[in-house]
Structure formats: C-alpha cells, structure tokens
Amino acid sequence: NKKIFSIYPGSRLSEINILTPILFEFIKLMNEKYSDIFYIFHSTSEYGQLIHNLLANEGFKNCEVISDEKIKSHLLKQSMFAVAKSGTISLEICNAKIPSIIIYKMNSINFFIVKLLVKVKFANIINIAANEEIIPELLQSKCNSKNIFNTVDGLLINQHALEKQITKSQEIIGKF
C-alpha cells in the first residue's frame, strides 16, 4: 500500500528545466528515508513525455507522470502530500485538503525585477490572504533539495503541523 505524493514541477518549460533537477534530488533524499512513497508528477500534455523521459534517465522506479486532468484530480485527492510550484494549483491542493509546500525558483534577473514590481511578503495566495506563512514557501536560494526534504520530513513527522496547515488553509479559503 504505497503512499502518494503529488509533485507539480510547473507548466512552463523554463520552470520544468529549473525545478525537475531539484525535485529529483529531493526524491532521492526521500527514498533514503521512506521506501513506501510513490511520486506522481502532474504535468501538462505538452510536457508529460519530457518529464517521463527525464524520470527514466534518472532510473526512478517509484515515479510516474500524469497529464490527464480527471486522473490528476483523482490522484491529488488520494495523495498524502503535495510539493508544488507556486501558482493557482495551490488553491486546488488546499481545496483537496492535502498538506503541501510551495517551491519556486527563477533566474536572478527576473527575480530582481519581480521584487521591484511586487510588494507582497508571500508567493502563495493562501499565505498572502492570511498574511502569515501557513503553507511553507521555499523560494529562490531556499528552493533546493535539502531544504525541501527537511521541510517535508519535518511536516511528515509532525501530525499536528499537518492538521494545523489544513485547518488554517480551510479557514482562509472559507473567506474567499
């Protein structure tokens, strides 16, 4: 009986190119500690084959790519956790009551421009609405395999923290 992790590496090629190597290293760290987790990469139909090939090159036996929207939604609801690129998917994850973390990394020039234009403390819509970090965000230099592993592992071993994230995110969604 495998536990499912939903992984959302992004919908743009630039995001996939930056985030998949980090996510692969994260999965390797997870595989050292957890042997019963199956990772589902949620992809667009446009990039599903690319991610499948990247996974095959790494030799992962506990990973698969899904691009069918109905199957993705069903698998998300069956998941015990999600690691997602920042974006609207975070609302879908919260609506499914799945604990998660948010990751994002872009090149330094783009990040500098975004920082000049956008004056919010958080990247995730739930955290912005709450004005506090309910869902952990690992952005830019914090978005690395070790930090992702440590954050996810810390949540997995703390059932209270997982429940608190779900409860607080539901309270925020209820205000929308």
N, C-alpha and C positions, 0 to 999 in steps of 0.2 A: 504494500500500500504506500505508494510514493506521495510525497507532499509536493504540491505545485507552487512554483514561483513564477509570476508573470514579469517579464522583462520588456520594457519599452525603450528601444535604443534611438527613437526618433523617426521622423518621416522624411527627412531631407538627407540627401547623400552626404553632405558635409557633416551632419550630426552623427550619422552611422559611422563614417570614417573616423571620427574623433572618439566616439563613445564605445564602439564594439571592442577595441583592444583593451580598454579599461574594464569593461564588463566581463570579458573573457578571463582576465587576471583575477577579478573578483570571484568568478565561478570556481577557478582553480583553488583559491583560498577557501571557499565554502566547501569544496569537495574534500579538502583535507580534514575538515571537522564534521561535516554532515554527509552521510552516504545515502540518505533517503529522500533527497530533493531532486525533482525534475524541473528543468528550466524551460519555459515556453517564451520564445521571442515573438512578440506581437509586431507584425510588420505590415506595410502596405503591399499590395500585389506587385507593385513596381520593383520593390527591393527584397522581396521574400527569397528569391533564388540567390541573390548576392549574399544575404545573411546565411542562408543554408550552406553555401559554398565556403564561407568563412568559418562556420562551425565545423564543417567536415575537415577543413585544413588543420584545425586545432585538435581533431580527433575526439571531440566530446561525445560521450555515449548517453549522457543524461540531459540533452538539449534538443529542442525541436523548434521549427519556425511555423507560425500560423499566420495566414493573411486573410482568411475568410472571416468577415465581420461577425456573423452569427456564432461561429465557433469561438472566435476571440472573446466575445461577450460571455459565453458559457464558461470558458476556461478561466476567465478572470474571476467569476463568481465561485469557482472551485479552488481558487488559489488561497494559500495561507499568507502570502506576502507579495508585494509588487515593488520593483525598482523601476522608476520611470523618469524619462527626460521631462523637464519642466514643460508644461503646456496644459491644454484643455483635458488631456487624458487623466490628469489628477482628479478632476471632478467625477469622472466615470469610476475611477478607483474608489473614491470616497463614497459615492452612491452605492457601490457594491459592498461597502463596509469591509474593505480589505486594508490592513495596515500597509504603510508604504514609506519610502523615502524618495526624494526628488534629487536628480542629478542634472548638471548641465555644465558644459564647457564649450567655449568658443575661442577663436583666436584673440590675442591680446588687443589688437587694434579695434576690432568690433566690440569687445567688452568695454574698452575705454569710451567709445562713442556712446554705447548704451548707458553707461554710468552717468555720462554728462546729460543725457536726454531724459532718463527715467529716474525719478526720485522716490523710490519705494525701498523699504528695508528687506522685502522678501520677493522671491520669484514665483512662489506658489499662490494661487488665488485664495486658497483656504487660509494660509498664513497671513496674506495681505488683509483679508476680511477680518481676521481675528486680531490683527496687529500683534501677533506673537507666533513663535515657531511651534506649531502643533505637529506638522509633518517635517521631519528633518530635511534640510536642504544642504547638499554638498555641491557647491558651485566653484567653478574655475579651479584654483590650485587645490581646493579641498576635494575636488572630484577626482579621486584616484582609488585604485583597487583596495588599498589597505584601509582608507577611511570608510569606503563603502562597506567593506567586510566588518570593520569594528562597529559601525553604526547598526548594521543589520543584526549582527551577532548580539550586540547589546540589547536590542529590542526583542529578539527571539528568546533570550533567557530571562526576560522581564515581562511576564504576562500582564502585570498591572500597567506597564507603559503601553503595551499594545492596546489594551482595553481603553485606556485613557485617550489615546490617539483617535480611536473610533468614536468614542463618546463625544469628544470635543469637536471633531470634524462634522459629526451629525448635527450638533448644536449650531454650528456655523452655516451648514447647508440649509438648515431649517429657517434661517433668517433671510435667505435669498428670495 
